[in-house]
Each structure stands twice: as C-alpha cells, then as structure tokens.
Amino acid sequence: MTINWQEMLETYNEKFTTQYQDEKEMWNVLYPRFSCHELAQIFGVCNMTILERLRKKGIKIEPRGHRHPTKLDKFRAIPRNVRGMLSVEELARVIGASPGTVVYYRIKYGG
C-alpha cells in the first residue's frame, strides 16, 4: 500500500489550518515538536513509516529515547532576568503553556 504524502500534507494543512508548502518543511517543523510515535498517531500510520519518511526527506533522526523539550525545559532555557520582564501571558505564549503553569513555574523555580 502506497501512501500519498502530498494528499496527507494537504489534509493536515486543512485540519490544522497550517500552510506548509512541501512535505520536508512540514517534517522540519513537526518532528522537533512531536515524537515519531505522536506523529504516527496524528497521521494514522506506524512509527516505522514515519521514520522511513523522515530519512527519505533527509531529516536528522534523534536517537531512541531522546527527550523532546518540555515546557519546563523551555521555561528554564529563558534567562531569569528576561523571564522577569515578560508578563505571564507573554511567557505562556513563548513556552506553549497555560498562564497557570507559568505562575506555578515562577513560584517553584523563580523568575
């Protein structure tokens, strides 16, 4: 069974209101954000299908067990003095979390 990836790209663009021009652009954006397992669930295929497609498109594959950055990792990556200058809403937008999560992180980790 052959998968029509161009059709999958168009369907993804419609479903999530994205504007990816080609498949490689889509993988470059999605793979750092989602694991192969998560991408397989999104596209309704198996993990190996995603891995094969990433390799075919020349995307660097992370080693097994590689952790994708969490919201806390993103929060900690922002220098404390910069975190202090941003509002809770701005910081939430930057790390992709809710304002409540940012307030919790600020109390627990400072900044």
N, CA, C and O atoms as a MOPAC input file, in Angstrom:
PM7 MOZYME 1SCF
protein

 N      0.84300 1    -1.18100 1     0.00000 1
 C      0.00000 1     0.00000 1     0.00000 1
 C      0.89200 1     1.24900 1     0.00000 1
 O      1.74800 1     1.41500 1     0.86900 1
 N      0.68000 1     2.10200 1    -0.96800 1
 C      1.46300 1     3.32400 1    -1.07900 1
 C      0.68900 1     4.48000 1    -0.45600 1
 O     -0.50700 1     4.65300 1    -0.69000 1
 N      1.40700 1     5.26300 1     0.34400 1
 C      0.78000 1     6.41400 1     0.99800 1
 C      1.01800 1     7.65400 1     0.13600 1
 O      2.14900 1     7.93000 1    -0.26500 1
 N     -0.03000 1     8.38300 1    -0.14000 1
 C      0.08600 1     9.62600 1    -0.88700 1
 C      0.38300 1    10.74500 1     0.11300 1
 O     -0.52900 1    11.30700 1     0.72000 1
 N      1.67300 1    11.06100 1     0.27500 1
 C      2.07600 1    12.03800 1     1.28900 1
 C      1.65100 1    13.45300 1     0.92400 1
 O      1.41400 1    14.27500 1     1.80900 1
 N      1.55300 1    13.74400 1    -0.36300 1
 C      1.09000 1    15.07800 1    -0.76500 1
 C     -0.36300 1    15.27900 1    -0.32600 1
 O     -0.74200 1    16.35900 1     0.12500 1
 N     -1.15300 1    14.24500 1    -0.46300 1
 C     -2.54500 1    14.30200 1    -0.01800 1
 C     -2.61200 1    14.42900 1     1.51100 1
 O     -3.43900 1    15.16900 1     2.04300 1
 N     -1.72700 1    13.69400 1     2.21400 1
 C     -1.67500 1    13.78400 1     3.68200 1
 C     -1.31100 1    15.19800 1     4.11100 1
 O     -1.87400 1    15.72400 1     5.07100 1
 N     -0.36100 1    15.81800 1     3.39300 1
 C      0.06000 1    17.18700 1     3.69700 1
 C     -1.10700 1    18.15100 1     3.53300 1
 O     -1.33200 1    19.00900 1     4.38700 1
 N     -1.84300 1    18.01400 1     2.44700 1
 C     -2.99300 1    18.88900 1     2.19900 1
 C     -4.06900 1    18.69300 1     3.26200 1
 O     -4.66100 1    19.66300 1     3.73500 1
 N     -4.31900 1    17.45900 1     3.63400 1
 C     -5.30200 1    17.16600 1     4.67700 1
 C     -4.86400 1    17.76900 1     6.00700 1
 O     -5.67600 1    18.35000 1     6.72700 1
 N     -3.57300 1    17.62800 1     6.33500 1
 C     -3.04300 1    18.19500 1     7.57500 1
 C     -3.19800 1    19.71500 1     7.56000 1
 O     -3.63400 1    20.30600 1     8.54800 1
 N     -2.84300 1    20.34500 1     6.44200 1
 C     -2.97900 1    21.80200 1     6.32500 1
 C     -4.42000 1    22.25700 1     6.56100 1
 O     -4.66200 1    23.24800 1     7.25100 1
 N     -5.36300 1    21.53200 1     5.98900 1
 C     -6.77300 1    21.88700 1     6.17200 1
 C     -7.22800 1    21.66900 1     7.61100 1
 O     -7.89700 1    22.52200 1     8.19400 1
 N     -6.86300 1    20.52500 1     8.17700 1
 C     -7.32300 1    20.15700 1     9.51900 1
 C     -6.76400 1    21.09300 1    10.58900 1
 O     -7.47800 1    21.47500 1    11.51600 1
 N     -5.48700 1    21.46200 1    10.46200 1
 C     -4.83900 1    22.26400 1    11.49300 1
 C     -4.56900 1    23.70000 1    11.04700 1
 O     -3.83300 1    24.43000 1    11.71000 1
 N     -5.15400 1    24.09700 1     9.94400 1
 C     -5.00900 1    25.44800 1     9.36500 1
 C     -3.54700 1    25.88500 1     9.31200 1
 O     -3.19400 1    26.97900 1     9.75000 1
 N     -2.70500 1    25.00700 1     8.76600 1
 C     -1.29800 1    25.33400 1     8.55100 1
 C     -1.08500 1    25.62600 1     7.07600 1
 O     -1.98900 1    25.43400 1     6.26200 1
 N      0.10600 1    26.08900 1     6.73100 1
 C      0.38100 1    26.48800 1     5.34500 1
 C      1.69200 1    25.89600 1     4.84700 1
 O      2.46400 1    26.58900 1     4.18400 1
 N      1.96000 1    24.63300 1     5.15300 1
 C      3.20500 1    24.01600 1     4.70500 1
 C      3.17800 1    23.88400 1     3.18700 1
 O      2.20900 1    23.39500 1     2.60700 1
 N      4.26600 1    24.33300 1     2.55600 1
 C      4.35000 1    24.29500 1     1.09700 1
 C      4.73000 1    22.91000 1     0.57700 1
 O      4.23400 1    22.45900 1    -0.45500 1
 N      5.62200 1    22.24400 1     1.31800 1
 C      6.01800 1    20.90400 1     0.89700 1
 C      6.21600 1    20.01600 1     2.12300 1
 O      6.19700 1    20.47100 1     3.26700 1
 N      6.40200 1    18.75400 1     1.83600 1
 C      6.47800 1    17.75600 1     2.90700 1
 C      7.70700 1    17.95100 1     3.80300 1
 O      7.61300 1    17.79700 1     5.02100 1
 N      8.85700 1    18.28900 1     3.20800 1
 C     10.08000 1    18.46400 1     4.00700 1
 C      9.90600 1    19.60400 1     5.00600 1
 O     10.34300 1    19.49200 1     6.15100 1
 N      9.28000 1    20.68900 1     4.59000 1
 C      9.02000 1    21.81200 1     5.50100 1
 C      8.15400 1    21.34900 1     6.67300 1
 O      8.41300 1    21.70000 1     7.82400 1
 N      7.13100 1    20.56300 1     6.36700 1
 C      6.24200 1    20.05300 1     7.40700 1
 C      7.02200 1    19.21100 1     8.42300 1
 O      6.87400 1    19.39900 1     9.63100 1
 N      7.86000 1    18.27500 1     7.92600 1
 C      8.62100 1    17.41700 1     8.83300 1
 C      9.60500 1    18.23600 1     9.66000 1
 O      9.79000 1    17.95700 1    10.84400 1
 N     10.24000 1    19.24200 1     9.05700 1
 C     11.19700 1    20.07900 1     9.79400 1
 C     10.53800 1    20.82100 1    10.94500 1
 O     11.17700 1    21.08700 1    11.96300 1
 N      9.27700 1    21.15300 1    10.79100 1
 C      8.55800 1    21.84500 1    11.85700 1
 C      7.98300 1    20.85300 1    12.86900 1
 O      8.09400 1    21.06700 1    14.07600 1
 N      7.37800 1    19.78800 1    12.39300 1
 C      6.67400 1    18.86000 1    13.28300 1
 C      7.58900 1    17.92600 1    14.06500 1
 O      7.32800 1    17.65300 1    15.23700 1
 N      8.66400 1    17.42500 1    13.43600 1
 C      9.48400 1    16.41400 1    14.12200 1
 C     10.15500 1    16.94900 1    15.39000 1
 O     10.23700 1    16.20500 1    16.36700 1
 N     10.63200 1    18.17600 1    15.43200 1
 C     11.17600 1    18.63800 1    16.71900 1
 C     10.11300 1    18.78700 1    17.81200 1
 O     10.42700 1    18.72100 1    19.00000 1
 N      8.87800 1    18.98300 1    17.41400 1
 C      7.79600 1    19.19100 1    18.38500 1
 C      7.15800 1    17.89400 1    18.84900 1
 O      6.69400 1    17.80100 1    19.98500 1
 N      7.13000 1    16.89400 1    17.98300 1
 C      6.44900 1    15.64200 1    18.27900 1
 C      7.40500 1    14.46900 1    18.07900 1
 O      8.30000 1    14.52200 1    17.23600 1
 N      7.20700 1    13.42000 1    18.85700 1
 C      7.99200 1    12.19400 1    18.67800 1
 C      7.45500 1    11.43400 1    17.46600 1
 O      6.38500 1    11.74600 1    16.94300 1
 N      8.21800 1    10.43300 1    17.03200 1
 C      7.74900 1     9.60000 1    15.91200 1
 C      6.43000 1     8.92400 1    16.26100 1
 O      5.53700 1     8.80900 1    15.42100 1
 N      6.31800 1     8.48100 1    17.50100 1
 C      5.09000 1     7.82700 1    17.94700 1
 C      3.90100 1     8.78900 1    17.84600 1
 O      2.83400 1     8.40800 1    17.36300 1
 N      4.08200 1    10.02500 1    18.29800 1
 C      2.99800 1    11.01500 1    18.23900 1
 C      2.64700 1    11.34600 1    16.78900 1
 O      1.47200 1    11.48300 1    16.45100 1
 N      3.66200 1    11.47400 1    15.93200 1
 C      3.40400 1    11.74700 1    14.51300 1
 C      2.66200 1    10.59100 1    13.85700 1
 O      1.77800 1    10.79800 1    13.02600 1
 N      3.03500 1     9.36700 1    14.24100 1
 C      2.34300 1     8.19400 1    13.69800 1
 C      0.86600 1     8.21800 1    14.07600 1
 O      0.00700 1     7.87400 1    13.26400 1
 N      0.57200 1     8.62400 1    15.30900 1
 C     -0.82600 1     8.71700 1    15.73500 1
 C     -1.56100 1     9.81600 1    14.96200 1
 O     -2.71000 1     9.62900 1    14.56100 1
 N     -0.90800 1    10.94800 1    14.75400 1
 C     -1.53600 1    12.05600 1    14.03000 1
 C     -1.89200 1    11.64000 1    12.60700 1
 O     -2.98300 1    11.94100 1    12.12200 1
 N     -0.96000 1    10.94100 1    11.93300 1
 C     -1.16000 1    10.58200 1    10.53000 1
 C     -1.80000 1     9.21600 1    10.32800 1
 O     -2.12300 1     8.84300 1     9.20000 1
 N     -1.98700 1     8.46400 1    11.41600 1
 C     -2.65300 1     7.16800 1    11.30400 1
 C     -1.81000 1     6.10800 1    10.61600 1
 O     -2.33400 1     5.25800 1     9.89500 1
 N     -0.49300 1     6.16200 1    10.84200 1
 C      0.41100 1     5.16100 1    10.28000 1
 C      1.29300 1     4.62600 1    11.41300 1
 O      1.19800 1     5.09400 1    12.54700 1
 N      2.15100 1     3.64500 1    11.10700 1
 C      3.01500 1     3.10800 1    12.15800 1
 C      4.29300 1     3.94900 1    12.30000 1
 O      4.63800 1     4.73600 1    11.41900 1
 N      4.97500 1     3.76000 1    13.42300 1
 C      6.19700 1     4.52000 1    13.71300 1
 C      7.25200 1     4.35800 1    12.62300 1
 O      7.89800 1     5.32900 1    12.23000 1
 N      7.42400 1     3.12600 1    12.13500 1
 C      8.44600 1     2.86000 1    11.12300 1
 C      8.15800 1     3.61400 1     9.82500 1
 O      9.08700 1     4.03100 1     9.13300 1
 N      6.90800 1     3.78700 1     9.50000 1
 C      6.54900 1     4.54500 1     8.30500 1
 C      7.02000 1     5.98300 1     8.44400 1
 O      7.55100 1     6.56400 1     7.49800 1
 N      6.82400 1     6.55400 1     9.62300 1
 C      7.28000 1     7.92700 1     9.87600 1
 C      8.80200 1     7.98700 1     9.80500 1
 O      9.35100 1     8.87800 1     9.15700 1
 N      9.49400 1     7.05400 1    10.45900 1
 C     10.95700 1     7.03800 1    10.43900 1
 C     11.50300 1     6.92500 1     9.02100 1
 O     12.43600 1     7.63700 1     8.65200 1
 N     10.92300 1     6.03400 1     8.23000 1
 C     11.36500 1     5.87100 1     6.84300 1
 C     11.16400 1     7.15300 1     6.04900 1
 O     12.01400 1     7.53700 1     5.24600 1
 N     10.03700 1     7.80900 1     6.27700 1
 C      9.75200 1     9.04900 1     5.54600 1
 C     10.70100 1    10.17000 1     5.95800 1
 O     11.16800 1    10.93200 1     5.11200 1
 N     10.98800 1    10.27300 1     7.25800 1
 C     11.93400 1    11.28400 1     7.72700 1
 C     13.31300 1    11.06400 1     7.10400 1
 O     13.95800 1    12.01000 1     6.65400 1
 N     13.75000 1     9.81500 1     7.08400 1
 C     15.05600 1     9.50300 1     6.47600 1
 C     15.06500 1     9.84700 1     4.99000 1
 O     16.02900 1    10.41900 1     4.48100 1
 N     13.98500 1     9.49500 1     4.30300 1
 C     13.90500 1     9.75300 1     2.86100 1
 C     13.97200 1    11.25300 1     2.56000 1
 O     14.52000 1    11.66300 1     1.53700 1
 N     13.41800 1    12.05500 1     3.44800 1
 C     13.40300 1    13.50700 1     3.24300 1
 C     14.64200 1    14.18800 1     3.82300 1
 O     14.75700 1    15.41300 1     3.77800 1
 N     15.57600 1    13.38900 1     4.37300 1
 C     16.82700 1    13.94300 1     4.86500 1
 C     16.74100 1    14.64600 1     6.20900 1
 O     17.57100 1    15.50000 1     6.51700 1
 N     15.73500 1    14.29100 1     7.01600 1
 C     15.56400 1    14.88400 1     8.33700 1
 C     16.42800 1    14.10200 1     9.33200 1
 O     16.41300 1    12.87100 1     9.33000 1
 N     17.17300 1    14.80400 1    10.17300 1
 C     18.03600 1    14.15600 1    11.17000 1
 C     17.16000 1    13.44800 1    12.19800 1
 O     16.28500 1    14.05600 1    12.81400 1
 N     17.41100 1    12.15500 1    12.37200 1
 C     16.64200 1    11.34400 1    13.31600 1
 C     17.34200 1    11.37700 1    14.67700 1
 O     18.54600 1    11.13900 1    14.77000 1
 N     16.58600 1    11.66900 1    15.71500 1
 C     17.12800 1    11.66600 1    17.07600 1
 C     17.25300 1    10.22400 1    17.55700 1
 O     16.45400 1     9.37200 1    17.17000 1
 N     18.26000 1     9.94200 1    18.40500 1
 C     18.40700 1     8.57600 1    18.91200 1
 C     17.20100 1     8.14500 1    19.74200 1
 O     16.47600 1     8.98000 1    20.28200 1
 N     16.99500 1     6.84300 1    19.83500 1
 C     15.88200 1     6.31600 1    20.63200 1
 C     15.95900 1     6.82900 1    22.05400 1
 O     17.04200 1     6.92000 1    22.63200 1
 N     14.83200 1     7.15600 1    22.60600 1
 C     14.78500 1     7.63700 1    23.97900 1
 C     15.09900 1     9.11400 1    24.11200 1
 O     15.09300 1     9.65300 1    25.21900 1
 N     15.37400 1     9.77900 1    22.99100 1
 C     15.66100 1    11.21600 1    23.04100 1
 C     14.43400 1    11.95800 1    23.55300 1
 O     13.31400 1    11.72000 1    23.10300 1
 N     14.66300 1    12.85700 1    24.49700 1
 C     13.56800 1    13.62700 1    25.07700 1
 C     13.35000 1    14.89900 1    24.27200 1
 O     14.29200 1    15.65500 1    24.03200 1
 N     12.13700 1    15.13200 1    23.86200 1
 C     11.80900 1    16.40300 1    23.24300 1
 C     11.67300 1    17.43100 1    24.36600 1
 O     11.25000 1    17.08600 1    25.46900 1
 N     12.02900 1    18.68900 1    24.09700 1
 C     11.97000 1    19.69300 1    25.16600 1
 C     10.55900 1    19.82000 1    25.75200 1
 O      9.56800 1    19.88000 1    25.02600 1
 N     10.50300 1    19.85800 1    27.07500 1
 C      9.22100 1    20.04600 1    27.74400 1
 C      8.99600 1    21.53200 1    27.97100 1
 O      9.88700 1    22.34700 1    27.73300 1
 N      7.82600 1    21.87200 1    28.42200 1
 C      7.52400 1    23.27200 1    28.73000 1
 C      8.45100 1    23.78500 1    29.82600 1
 O      8.89100 1    24.93400 1    29.78900 1
 N      8.74400 1    22.93100 1    30.79900 1
 C      9.66000 1    23.32700 1    31.86300 1
 C     11.05800 1    23.57100 1    31.30500 1
 O     11.72000 1    24.53000 1    31.70200 1
 N     11.52000 1    22.70900 1    30.38100 1
 C     12.82900 1    22.91600 1    29.74600 1
 C     12.87000 1    24.27100 1    29.03800 1
 O     13.85000 1    25.01000 1    29.13800 1
 N     11.78500 1    24.58100 1    28.31900 1
 C     11.71800 1    25.85800 1    27.59700 1
 C     11.71500 1    27.02200 1    28.57800 1
 O     12.35000 1    28.04700 1    28.33000 1
 N     10.99800 1    26.86800 1    29.70000 1
 C     10.94200 1    27.91300 1    30.71900 1
 C     12.33700 1    28.15000 1    31.29700 1
 O     12.76700 1    29.29500 1    31.44000 1
 N     13.03600 1    27.07500 1    31.62700 1
 C     14.37000 1    27.19000 1    32.22700 1
 C     15.40200 1    27.71800 1    31.23800 1
 O     16.40700 1    28.29700 1    31.65000 1
 N     15.17300 1    27.53000 1    29.94200 1
 C     16.12100 1    27.99800 1    28.92900 1
 C     16.10900 1    29.51900 1    28.78600 1
 O     17.07000 1    30.10400 1    28.28500 1
 N     15.03200 1    30.15400 1    29.22100 1
 C     14.94000 1    31.61200 1    29.14500 1
 C     15.63900 1    32.17900 1    30.37400 1
 O     15.29900 1    31.81300 1    31.49900 1
 N     16.62300 1    33.07700 1    30.17500 1
 C     17.32800 1    33.63900 1    31.33100 1
 C     16.36600 1    34.28400 1    32.33000 1
 O     15.35300 1    34.87000 1    31.94600 1
 N     16.69500 1    34.16700 1    33.60300 1
 C     15.82000 1    34.64500 1    34.68200 1
 C     15.47000 1    36.12600 1    34.52800 1
 O     14.32100 1    36.51500 1    34.74100 1
 N     16.46000 1    36.96200 1    34.15500 1
 C     16.17300 1    38.39800 1    34.01200 1
 C     15.20000 1    38.66200 1    32.86600 1
 O     14.40500 1    39.59900 1    32.94200 1
 N     15.24800 1    37.85800 1    31.81300 1
 C     14.30900 1    38.01400 1    30.69400 1
 C     12.91900 1    37.53100 1    31.11600 1
 O     11.91400 1    38.16600 1    30.79600 1
 N     12.86700 1    36.39600 1    31.84200 1
 C     11.56400 1    35.89300 1    32.32700 1
 C     10.87100 1    36.94000 1    33.18300 1
 O      9.65000 1    37.08300 1    33.12800 1
 N     11.65100 1    37.67500 1    33.97800 1
 C     11.08300 1    38.70500 1    34.84500 1
 C     10.48900 1    39.87400 1    34.08000 1
 O      9.59300 1    40.55300 1    34.58100 1
 N     10.98300 1    40.11700 1    32.85700 1
 C     10.47800 1    41.24500 1    32.05800 1
 C      9.20100 1    40.89300 1    31.29800 1
 O      8.45900 1    41.78500 1    30.88600 1
 N      8.94400 1    39.60800 1    31.11200 1
 C      7.76300 1    39.17900 1    30.35300 1
 C      6.56500 1    39.01300 1    31.27300 1
 O      6.70300 1    38.60200 1    32.42500 1
 N      5.39500 1    39.33500 1    30.75700 1
 C      4.17500 1    39.10000 1    31.52600 1
 C      3.89200 1    37.59500 1    31.54200 1
 O      4.48000 1    36.83200 1    30.77500 1
 N      3.00900 1    37.19600 1    32.40100 1
 C      2.64100 1    35.77600 1    32.49600 1
 C      2.08200 1    35.29600 1    31.15900 1
 O      2.42000 1    34.20600 1    30.69900 1
 N      1.23100 1    36.10300 1    30.54000 1
 C      0.62700 1    35.71900 1    29.26300 1
 C      1.67300 1    35.60400 1    28.15700 1
 O      1.62400 1    34.67400 1    27.35100 1
 N      2.62600 1    36.55000 1    28.11400 1
 C      3.67000 1    36.50800 1    27.08800 1
 C      4.55000 1    35.27300 1    27.26500 1
 O      4.87900 1    34.58600 1    26.29800 1
 N      4.92000 1    35.00700 1    28.49700 1
 C      5.75800 1    33.84900 1    28.78300 1
 C      5.01600 1    32.54700 1    28.45900 1
 O      5.61000 1    31.60000 1    27.94300 1
 N      3.73000 1    32.50900 1    28.76200 1
 C      2.92000 1    31.32400 1    28.44400 1
 C      2.91200 1    31.07900 1    26.94100 1
 O      3.02000 1    29.93600 1    26.49500 1
 N      2.78300 1    32.14900 1    26.15700 1
 C      2.77700 1    32.02500 1    24.70300 1
 C      4.12800 1    31.51000 1    24.20300 1
 O      4.17700 1    30.67000 1    23.30400 1
 N      5.20900 1    32.00300 1    24.77300 1
 C      6.55300 1    31.61400 1    24.33900 1
 C      6.81400 1    30.13100 1    24.58400 1
 O      7.35600 1    29.45100 1    23.71300 1
 N      6.43700 1    29.62500 1    25.74700 1
 C      6.74100 1    28.21900 1    26.06000 1
 C      5.60700 1    27.26800 1    25.69400 1
 O      5.75500 1    26.05200 1    25.81700 1
 N      4.48200 1    27.80700 1    25.24800 1
 C      3.36500 1    26.95900 1    24.84200 1
 C      2.62700 1    26.33400 1    26.00600 1
 O      2.19700 1    25.18300 1    25.93200 1
 N      2.47800 1    27.10000 1    27.09300 1
 C      1.80100 1    26.59200 1    28.28800 1
 C      0.67400 1    27.53900 1    28.67700 1
 O      0.51400 1    28.60700 1    28.08600 1
 N     -0.09800 1    27.13900 1    29.66900 1
 C     -1.16200 1    28.00000 1    30.16900 1
 C     -0.56000 1    29.02100 1    31.13500 1
 O      0.50900 1    28.77900 1    31.69600 1
 N     -1.22700 1    30.15400 1    31.33600 1
 C     -0.74000 1    31.13100 1    32.31300 1
 C     -0.60400 1    30.53200 1    33.71800 1
 O      0.30600 1    30.90000 1    34.46100 1
 N     -1.49300 1    29.62400 1    34.07900 1
 C     -1.42000 1    28.97600 1    35.38400 1
 C     -0.13900 1    28.17700 1    35.55100 1
 O      0.45700 1    28.16300 1    36.62800 1
 N      0.28400 1    27.51100 1    34.47800 1
 C      1.53800 1    26.75800 1    34.50500 1
 C      2.71300 1    27.69400 1    34.71200 1
 O      3.63200 1    27.38200 1    35.46800 1
 N      2.68900 1    28.85100 1    34.04000 1
 C      3.76900 1    29.83100 1    34.18100 1
 C      3.83500 1    30.35000 1    35.61700 1
 O      4.92300 1    30.48000 1    36.17800 1
 N      2.69000 1    30.64300 1    36.20800 1
 C      2.66500 1    31.11200 1    37.60300 1
 C      3.26800 1    30.04500 1    38.50600 1
 O      4.06700 1    30.36300 1    39.38600 1
 N      2.90200 1    28.79400 1    38.30200 1
 C      3.45500 1    27.68400 1    39.09800 1
 C      4.97200 1    27.61300 1    38.93600 1
 O      5.69900 1    27.51500 1    39.92500 1
 N      5.45400 1    27.66300 1    37.68300 1
 C      6.90000 1    27.61000 1    37.43600 1
 C      7.61200 1    28.78800 1    38.09200 1
 O      8.69600 1    28.61900 1    38.65000 1
 N      7.01700 1    29.98000 1    38.03300 1
 C      7.65100 1    31.15100 1    38.63800 1
 C      7.76300 1    30.98900 1    40.16400 1
 O      8.77100 1    31.36200 1    40.76500 1
 N      6.74000 1    30.44200 1    40.76000 1
 C      6.77600 1    30.23400 1    42.22000 1
 C      7.80600 1    29.16300 1    42.57000 1
 O      8.60900 1    29.34000 1    43.48600 1
 N      7.77600 1    28.05700 1    41.83900 1
 C      8.64800 1    26.92200 1    42.16400 1
 C     10.10200 1    27.14200 1    41.76700 1
 O     11.01000 1    26.75400 1    42.50200 1
 N     10.33700 1    27.77900 1    40.57800 1
 C     11.69800 1    27.87900 1    40.03400 1
 C     12.22700 1    29.30500 1    39.96200 1
 O     13.38900 1    29.50900 1    39.61100 1
 N     11.40300 1    30.29300 1    40.28400 1
 C     11.85400 1    31.68700 1    40.25800 1
 C     11.76200 1    32.31700 1    38.87700 1
 O     11.77800 1    31.63700 1    37.85100 1
 N     11.66700 1    33.62700 1    38.89000 1
 C     11.64300 1    34.37200 1    37.62600 1
 C     10.26200 1    34.62300 1    37.18900 1
 O     10.04700 1    35.23900 1    36.14500 1

